[in-house]
Amino acid sequence: MPDAAVEAAEAPVADGLTDIVVTAQKRETNLQRTPIAINVLGSEDLINRHVLTLTDLGDGSIPSLRVAPFFARKSALVVNIRGVGALGDANQPAREQGAGVYVDGVYLGRAQGLGAALYDVERIEVLKGPQGTLFGRNTEGGAVSIVTKRPSGEFRVDARAGLSNFDGYEGVVHLDLPEFNNISIKLDGLYQKRGGTVGNPLAGEEDFNNYERYGGHAAVMWKPSPDFTALYEYDRSRDGTTPYLVQLLARGSLTPAPLSPPRPDRVKTADIGVPLQESIGHTSGHLLNLEWKASDRIQLRSITSYRELDQSQYDNGAVALSVFAPNGNFARYSLADFDQHQWSQELQLIGNLPGLDFVGGLFYYHEKVEDNAWSPNTLRWNATGTAYTVLPPPGVAQSPFPDRESNAETDSAAAFGQATWTPSVWEERLHLTLGGRYTHDKKKGELTKVNGALPVVNGVRGEVPFRVKSDRFDPMVNIAVDLAPTVHVYGKWSTGYKAGGANSRSLTYRGFGPESLSVFEVGAKTEFLDRRVRLNAAAYTGRYKNVQIDFNLNTLQAGVNRTTIETVNADGNGRIKGVEADITIAPVRGLTLNASYAYTYVRLPEARNPFVTGNPLVPVYPIYTPRNAASGSIDYSLPIAGDMSAFIHLDANIADRQVTSSSDPTRSDRQKLVNGRLGLTAIQLGNQGAQLEVALWARNLLDHDYVFLRNTSGALGTYGIYNEPRTYGVEARIRL
């Protein structure tokens, strides 16, 4: 759309709503004139909700976005948008997620590392629906685009420090240095620590659900002329977490003896203490962003990135999944190491000609990933199940280390383009957008160990290779009409896909193909009552093809921890449909009301179970997809004296029960969460312009308990994971 439609971000409009700028189309556009469904959380929104990592968006603040840990592990995240994302185990080297996460235009290729602390974020854009044209592979459900703040070239300090319950404390500093010789520098540092929310009764061991995160980020921007900018960024962080406790909610025929009784309510201390240590992830990355304004109408951009990730995973939070046998070993300790290197390069050509806006580009992504896993037991029952002992570490007599080992290498190359034509007829109210992306994917790897030794397939012992490749074209058509200066409607058809791969939990590392999604969407973006009310709505329906489905073969025997998984592409088609609405109201100065709602329906095709004779068709269930979800917030600021104001923020987030395993129809509890923040801001400190803000905050303010993950096995009974209890704290912030 014409650049004249783009207004400055956060520009105040006479006691009404402010404009929001997004980059969902690879250029800055006004949210209200960008014809796709988008939700945006700004930097102050994140502070008000006390969002420290993407994990905290699991509270449902954006109803169409669901974020959850990978089972009990916070070291990897499941990200779903509109019910589309990961249906199986994406916590391995040759699997992909269906909702892409980006930081400053750089794709983050693994589920691991997504829970690391966020640096100085300007906004988080959640792009809903397939984004295959401009963002590419693995964005069939949508994309989460995190945009950080660039160096300002002015001296600025923004520092926060706080204390919280569960022995928590945190601090963050953002420092902008004055520009010199056309060079601007920005430095960010943070530290976050909190104790566990569930006690571990084994002396000397970590508690469940704690975290310790720290890291730094540096950005250097060189702008020798108004037409050229070079931005280099480096970040490095450490993320340490312990798993959630998995509780036994209802007993099965093989569940542990009386020492581990069913506990339908949240426990403060586990019944059985286990060896437990932090899962530790280290992430680091380099980014070089070059921008050249070749003319008033043509801009060239290059985004080059290299990133590294290593993640250890120590998960001993699921004693509830143990099988009891007299004098038998139990308490599976899942130990895994994960190592990833990725390099990406994107070139963009952005243009604005009379009646025509366009963007085109080339993209290349290369990734190498290695992982290994070991799952020894750590405890041993007595004969009656009334006591247990700790096995000598590290228990190597139980199985060789590592039990499983694999690697994968990915190359993905793409060419893309999108153009919006605005004819001069009808007062330039009509906008026709066409786009397309061609992608060539190659993935290969080896399964090098199974059960602690070289794999054996059809009687032949040796490393098991896999290779998959695919070519894909994703088109997009969008027709938008400006019915009035503040009323815009659109209709869109778009496609996206999740790349193929292989399952390293398979005994043969068998490859599988990509899955795809095509969606028709209609929407309206409106403002009225002198821009005091903003109402955006969208409805969509789509077809889900070749869905990647996991099937597990669990050996329910005491002391046996091997889990085998095969992934297949379902033959039939699935369907998705939904309705979304967002409303923002600014009735009087200082008061803003927000509400969002999402109705999401996903039907998956039946798939053939490869572990059962005859490969019968079995039902498959969409995970982390509540049928109805909503979020609302109130923000009010009251001037007191001078620049000082009192402020209050409250948000409420609700969601229906949802399935959390694609093979089990058992549903979680309904979610009801309230978060809040209350304080004073712009308290003047001396004559140097420094301002102080003090605040009290709370997440899960009403201390509502619910099971966000619940699964049932006839033999193991029903087990689940509770949400986090109420957390609260006090915080001070100084800005200069």
Sequence and secondary structure as in RCSB ss.txt:
>XXXX:A:sequence
MPDAAVEAAEAPVADGLTDIVVTAQKRETNLQRTPIAINVLGSEDLINRHVLTLTDLGDGSIPSLRVAPFFARKS
ALVVNIRGVGALGDANQPAREQGAGVYVDGVYLGRAQGLGAALYDVERIEVLKGPQGTLFGRNTEGGAVSIVTKR
PSGEFRVDARAGLSNFDGYEGVVHLDLPEFNNISIKLDGLYQKRGGTVGNPLAGEEDFNNYERYGGHAAVMWKPS
PDFTALYEYDRSRDGTTPYLVQLLARGSLTPAPLSPPRPDRVKTADIGVPLQESIGHTSGHLLNLEWKASDRIQL
RSITSYRELDQSQYDNGAVALSVFAPNGNFARYSLADFDQHQWSQELQLIGNLPGLDFVGGLFYYHEKVEDNAWS
PNTLRWNATGTAYTVLPPPGVAQSPFPDRESNAETDSAAAFGQATWTPSVWEERLHLTLGGRYTHDKKKGELTKV
NGALPVVNGVRGEVPFRVKSDRFDPMVNIAVDLAPTVHVYGKWSTGYKAGGANSRSLTYRGFGPESLSVFEVGAK
TEFLDRRVRLNAAAYTGRYKNVQIDFNLNTLQAGVNRTTIETVNADGNGRIKGVEADITIAPVRGLTLNASYAYT
YVRLPEARNPFVTGNPLVPVYPIYTPRNAASGSIDYSLPIAGDMSAFIHLDANIADRQVTSSSDPTRSDRQKLVN
GRLGLTAIQLGNQGAQLEVALWARNLLDHDYVFLRNTSGALGTYGIYNEPRTYGVEARIRL
>XXXX:A:secstr
  GGG   TT   TTS    EE TTSS EEGGGS S EEEEEHHHHHHTT  SGGGGGG SSTTEEEEEETTEEE
EEEEEETTBS SS  SSTT   SEEEEETTEE   SBTTTS   SEEEEEEEES  TTTT TT SSEEEEEEE  
  SS EEEEEEEEETTTEEEEEEEEE   BTTEEEEEEEEEEEE  SBB  STTS  BS EEEEEEEEEEEEEEE
TTEEEEEEEEEEEEEE     EEEE  TTS  TTS    S  SB SS      EEEEEEEEEEEEEEE SSSEEE
EEEEEEEEEEEEEEE   GGG    TT EEEE EEEEEEEEEEEEEEEEEEEETTEEEEEEEEEEEEEEEEEEE 
 EEEEE SSSS EEE  TT TTTS S SEEEEEEEEEEEEEEEEEE  SGGGG EEEEEEEEEEEEEEEEEEEEE
TTB  EETTEES EEEEEEEEEEEEEEEEEEEEETTEEEEEEEEEEEE  EE TTSSS  EE  EEEEEEEEEEE
EEETTTTEEEEEEEEEEEEES EEEEEEE   TT   EEEEEEE SS EEEEEEEEEEEE  STTEEEEEEEEEE
EEE   EE TTSTT  EE    SS  SEEEEEEEEEEEEEETTEEEEEEEEEEEE   EEETTEEEE   EEEEE
EEEEEEEEEETTTTEEEEEEEEEESTT    EEEEEEETTTEEEEEE    EEEEEEEEE 
